């Protein structure tokens, strides 16, 4: 009641003494732009990739594969061809639990440095190094910002589609530029990548392209070619490139005019051994293949040139054989 004895509602009394009803409502209202920012899905990032590779089941799977599989037969052949001198200094990026590096060490390559972005993967690799009694130096490194001196390695290896698990084209280009930087003139860069231009994926990527053109793609993806989907072991990211664009990047647009990679071999096909096929990466069939690429950093009169090899050699790599 007021002084005259008239009853007033709670809101009338509260509003008069403190805030108006409209002001009270404003306290609970969130500006539209902030609200949309809260609800907007975050884009896939390095944190998502690290999260997948930090899971116990994934770490166990890779550890078991490292102990049981070793180098694929096709990998042995291409490493032997590219690095006939076993005294070369090699850097493996995205080493995981060390499958490739342990295989190289066993094959006689002892000047090895292996690195991975995942601290837990590196920890597992170090444990295996002691167990297998193989002295390989494992380090945690970011492939887009390597802590090594320029021209300090004769070869850089980025196996098992590791570079394609870096979200964002600018970041993958940084990884290519960093690989170029740490390679000595004449050094080789070997990596694997899927190719979305393969005929078997034509229908799938045509559908994806339509989604992107209409703005109906997964809002969590950064760019066309990204896949970030559930697998038996968690949500896994991989970018599936158009290899012609990838080769263009390697051909000289990334190194600030100081040089580039040039194609030495291409169109190699690496078939996954059974233990990896069981992962069924992102729903791809068990016969999933990756292409192997070898690039060379060439030097002429102490300068890096950006010319391609005329008529690059064609290697057909399979799990059990290789032809040229």
Residue pairs with C-beta under 8 A, 6 or more apart in sequence:
1 7
1 8
2 8
11 21
14 24
15 21
15 23
15 24
19 27
30 38
40 219
41 219
41 220
42 220
43 167
43 220
43 221
43 222
44 167
44 220
44 221
44 222
44 226
44 228
44 237
45 167
46 117
46 166
46 167
46 171
48 167
48 228
48 235
48 237
49 117
49 165
49 166
49 167
49 237
50 117
50 118
51 234
52 58
52 233
52 234
52 235
52 236
52 237
53 59
53 96
53 118
53 120
53 121
54 118
54 120
55 233
55 234
57 233
57 234
58 233
58 234
59 97
59 120
59 121
59 124
61 233
61 279
62 96
62 97
62 99
62 121
62 124
63 97
63 124
63 128
64 275
65 97
65 99
65 275
65 276
66 96
66 97
66 98
66 99
66 102
66 125
66 128
67 128
67 132
68 275
69 99
69 273
69 275
69 276
70 99
70 102
70 103
70 106
71 79
71 99
71 100
71 103
71 104
71 106
71 107
72 270
72 271
72 273
72 319
73 319
73 320
73 321
74 268
74 270
74 271
74 292
74 317
74 318
74 319
74 322
75 100
75 103
75 159
75 270
76 103
76 107
77 317
77 322
78 190
78 265
78 268
78 292
78 294
78 315
78 317
78 322
79 104
79 107
79 109
79 157
79 190
80 107
82 155
82 188
82 190
82 264
82 294
83 90
83 109
83 154
83 155
83 188
86 107
86 108
86 109
86 110
87 111
88 109
88 111
88 154
88 155
89 111
89 113
89 152
89 153
89 154
89 155
90 104
90 109
90 111
90 112
90 113
90 153
90 154
90 155
90 156
90 157
91 113
91 114
91 115
91 148
91 153
91 155
91 156
91 157
91 182
92 100
92 101
92 104
92 112
92 113
92 114
92 115
92 156
92 157
92 158
92 159
93 115
93 116
93 141
93 143
93 156
93 157
93 158
93 162
93 163
93 175
93 179
94 115
94 116
94 117
94 143
94 158
94 159
94 160
94 162
94 163
94 165
95 101
95 114
95 115
95 116
95 121
95 122
95 125
95 138
96 116
96 118
96 121
96 125
96 160
96 162
97 121
97 124
97 125
97 128
98 114
98 125
98 128
98 129
98 136
98 138
99 160
100 114
100 157
100 159
100 160
101 112
101 114
101 125
101 136
101 138
102 128
102 129
102 132
102 134
102 136
104 112
105 112
105 134
105 135
105 136
106 134
110 135
112 136
112 137
113 137
113 139
113 148
113 153
114 125
114 136
114 137
114 138
114 139
115 122
115 138
115 139
115 140
115 141
115 143
115 146
116 122
116 125
116 138
116 140
116 141
117 140
117 141
117 142
117 143
118 140
119 140
122 138
122 139
122 140
125 136
125 138
126 138
129 135
129 136
129 138
141 147
141 148
143 158
143 162
143 163
143 166
143 174
143 175
143 178
143 179
144 166
144 171
144 174
144 175
144 178
145 174
145 178
146 178
146 181
146 182
148 182
149 182
150 181
150 182
151 181
151 182
151 183
151 184
151 185
152 182
152 184
153 182
153 183
153 184
153 187
154 183
154 184
154 186
154 187
154 188
155 183
155 187
155 188
155 189
155 190
156 179
156 182
156 183
156 187
156 188
156 189
156 190
157 190
157 191
158 175
158 179
158 189
158 190
158 191
158 192
159 190
159 191
159 192
160 192
160 276
160 290
161 192
161 193
161 194
161 238
161 290
162 191
163 172
163 175
163 176
163 191
163 193
164 172
164 193
164 194
164 238
164 239
164 240
164 241
165 237
165 238
165 239
166 172
166 175
166 239
167 222
167 226
167 237
167 239
168 222
168 223
169 222
169 223
172 239
173 249
173 254
176 189
176 249
176 250
176 254
176 261
177 254
177 255
179 189
180 189
180 254
180 255
180 259
180 260
180 261
180 297
183 189
183 297
184 297
185 297
185 298
185 299
185 304
186 296
186 297
186 298
186 299
187 296
187 297
188 264
188 294
188 295
188 296
188 297
189 250
189 261
189 294
189 295
189 296
189 297
190 292
190 293
190 294
190 295
191 292
191 293
192 270
192 290
192 291
192 292
192 293
193 241
193 243
193 246
193 290
193 291
193 293
194 238
194 240
194 241
194 288
194 290
194 291
195 240
195 241
195 242
195 243
195 291
196 205
196 225
196 240
196 241
196 242
197 242
197 243
197 244
201 240
205 240
208 217
208 224
209 224
211 217
212 224
217 224
218 226
218 228
220 228
221 227
221 228
223 239
225 239
225 240
225 241
225 242
226 237
226 238
226 239
226 240
227 237
227 238
227 239
227 240
227 282
228 235
228 236
228 237
229 235
229 236
229 282
229 283
231 279
231 280
231 281
231 282
231 283
232 279
232 280
233 279
236 281
236 282
238 281
238 282
243 291
246 293
247 263
247 266
247 293
250 260
250 261
250 263
250 293
250 295
251 260
251 261
251 262
251 263
251 306
251 308
252 259
252 260
252 261
252 306
253 260
254 260
255 304
258 304
259 297
259 298
259 303
259 304
259 305
259 306
260 304
260 305
260 306
261 295
261 296
261 297
262 295
262 296
262 298
262 306
262 307
262 308
262 309
263 293
263 294
263 295
263 308
263 309
263 312
264 294
264 295
264 296
264 309
264 312
264 313
265 292
265 293
265 294
265 312
265 313
265 314
265 315
266 291
266 293
266 294
266 312
266 314
266 315
267 291
267 314
267 315
267 316
268 291
268 292
268 293
268 294
268 315
268 316
268 317
269 289
269 290
269 291
269 292
269 316
269 317
269 318
270 289
270 290
270 291
270 292
270 317
270 319
271 287
271 289
271 318
271 319
272 286
272 288
272 289
272 290
272 319
273 319
277 286
277 287
277 288
278 286
280 286
281 288
292 315
292 317
296 309
297 304
298 304
298 305
298 307
299 305
313 324
314 324
315 322
315 323
315 324
316 322
316 323
316 324
